[in-house]
Amino acid sequence: MNGSTDTRVAVISIIVEEPSCVPAINDILHDAADAIIGRMGIPYREKNISIISVVVDAQQDVINNISGRLGRLSGATVKTAYSKK
């Protein structure tokens, strides 16, 4: 699936405001492991939040599914930016 012409690269940004949602985030990302190129997490202790960036290469519907599942979690804010290609 990755790297083919019918896939897109996207960055899924997650701001975690409630640590209780972290296990659910990890479960969703584990389920999407085949689509993930890389992941970076930054704890921002001054604001008591964490920021996670996940880069994926997958079909549009797969990216939408991952983003949608993450976006429905209470305690996290999710935004996705897509490549034009």
Phi, psi and omega in degrees: 000314185291142175086349181283167185288343180266016177248163177231155173263137179215156173245123176258117181258131182234125172253118183262114180256341178235109182303339181296341180271356183299316178301322178293320177300312180298322178296316179296315180293325176297317178298332183261015187307324181295335183266346187276126175274316181195164183215139177225131177240137181231115173281130179247087188296327180300326181257357181059043176227169172231148179241128179237130174245129181237123178259127182234154172229106185200173175293153183307315182293329177292315178298316179299321179295314179299310181299318181296315179298317179293319183294337179278354180284133174284134179099002179223144174248132187232134174224147181234133176245130184253147171289157179279342181263000000 
